[in-house]
Amino acid sequence: MDFRRGRAREEPEINFIPLIDVLLVILIFLMVTTTYSHFSELKINLPTAQGEQQQSKTVEIKVAVAADGAMAVNDAKLPGGDRAALLASLKAAAAGKRDVVVVVNADARSTHQSVIAVMEAAREAGLSQLTFATQNLK
């Protein structure tokens, strides 16, 4: 016996309203619980200091490092990558002087290796006071 013949076949119906309600509740939950952090921003407050100017003048040896690796010690150009000439120049510039400070003026696009070479040459020349020159962008 087939009892289904007399009944009209019902089409299945999918109700999307409860699905949309659940998705909206999940979306609201995620919006409320998410923290929006900015990891790319660094807010640094630099310390301030008050003091007197240093009375004794220190001797500065200025070492310039160009983007292509060429160097100059106190405006005297050196062959690019010649570590021995750099060491000899630093020793000659510091001969017989006390409190010598090496100031490295490196181009922003100069290689890290060329700056490290200047630091190594200063160490080998016995110059332990080293600083890097920067510029203010206004």
N, C-alpha and C positions, 0 to 999 in steps of 0.2 A: 504494500500500500504506500502510495505516495501522497503524503499530506500537504506537500508544498504547492501543489498545483493551484489550489484555490487562492492562495495568497499572492499578492503582488510582491515582487522582489524589491527590497529596499536597497538603495544605493548607500554604500558606506560614506559617512560624513566626517571630515576632520575639522575640529574646531580649533582655530589658531589663537583665539583670545586668551585662554589660559597660558599658552606658550609665550605669547607676547608679555603677559603680566609677569611671568617668572623671569624672563630676560630683562625686563625693566628693573625688577627688584635686584637682580645680580649686578646690573650696570650701576645702579645707585649705591649699592654696597661697595663696589670697587672704587667709585669716585670718592666716597667718604673716607675709606680706609687707606687710600694711596697717599704717600708723602711725595711731594715734589721737591727734590733736592737738586741743587745746582752744583755738580761736582767740578765743573770747569772753571768756576769762579774761585779765586783765592782772595780773601779779604785779609790783608796784613796791615796791622798798625805798627809802624816802625817806632822803636823807642827814641826818645829825645834825651839829649845830654847837654849839660852846660859846663863849660870849662874854659880855662884860659888858653890862649894860643901858645903853641910850643915855641919857646924862646930860641932854642938852638936850631939852626937850619940843618936839615939833613941833605946829603948829596943824593940826587936822583939820577939814575941811569934809565933813559927811556928806550925801550925796545918796541919797535913797531913791527907788527906781523900783518902782511897784506893777505888778501883773499887767495892769491895764487901761491902763497907760501914764502914769498920774498920777505926778507927781514932787514931792518936797519937799527943800528945801535947809535943813539945820540945823533941822528940824521946822517950817519955814515952807512951807505947801502952795503949789504953783504950778498954774496951769491946765494941763490935760493937753495935751501936744504943743506948748506955747508955748516955742519955742527962744529967743526974744529975752528972755523973762522969766527963763529958766534962766541965760543968759549974764550978764544984769544981776545976778542973785542971787549967782552965783559971784564976779563982780568985786567986789561989795559985801562979801561975806564975807571976801575975801582982801585987801582994801584995807589997805595999810600993814603987812602981815605978811610975815615971811620963813619959808622952809621950810614952805610950806603943802602938805598932803597931802589929796587928794580921795579920800574913801572912798565907794565905790559899794556901796550895799546894794540889790541887785536881787532881786526875787522870782524864784523858779525858773521861773515861767510867764510872765515878762515877755518882750516881744519883743526880739529881737536889735537891732532898729533903735533902740529907745528907749535901750538901753545905749550904742550907738554915738553917739547924739545927745548923751548926757552926756559922753562922751569928747571929742567935737568941741567942745562948749561949753567944756570945761576947757582944751583946747588954745588956743582963741581967747581965753580969759581969761588966758592966760600961765601956766597951772598945769600943770607938766610931771610932777609926782609924783602918780601915780594908783594906787590899790589897790582890790581887791574884797574885801568882807567875806563870810565863810563861817561856817557853824556846824558844830559837831561833833555827829555823830549817835551817841549812845550808848544 
